[in-house]
Amino acid sequence: MQRINITLPDNLAADIRRTIPKRARSKFIAEAVDERLKRKKDLKKDLIKSLKANRELDRQIMEDFKYADADALKYIP
């Protein structure tokens, strides 16, 4: 275990003090941070998986619109 100092907005700190018993706050915060980090990691994995799955479709769309894109670029100052 490591001890760290963090800064929280006043309203969030007050909510934690009101809701979570004093001796359970560290565990509560550790679990909340762990859950949020897991979701963030899963989201990154899902995004990469989705990008890979749609790679060929993206290439086809780029190919289909390459002339329209090139023509539109002429009108951009």
C-alpha positions, 0 to 999 in steps of 0.5 A: 500500500502507498499513501498519497495526497489528492485534491478533491472539489469541496462538494465531492469531499463533503459527499464522501465524508457524509456517505462513507464511514471514516475507516472505509474511505480509502478502500472506497476511493481505491475501488472507485479508481480501480473500476474507472481505470478498468473501464478506461482500459476496456474502452481503449481495447474496444476502440482498437478492436473496432478500428481494426474491424472497420479498416477495410470498410474505411478504405473502401469509403476513402476510395469511393470519395477520393475524387469528391474530396479532391474536388472539394479541396479546390474550394477551400481557401 
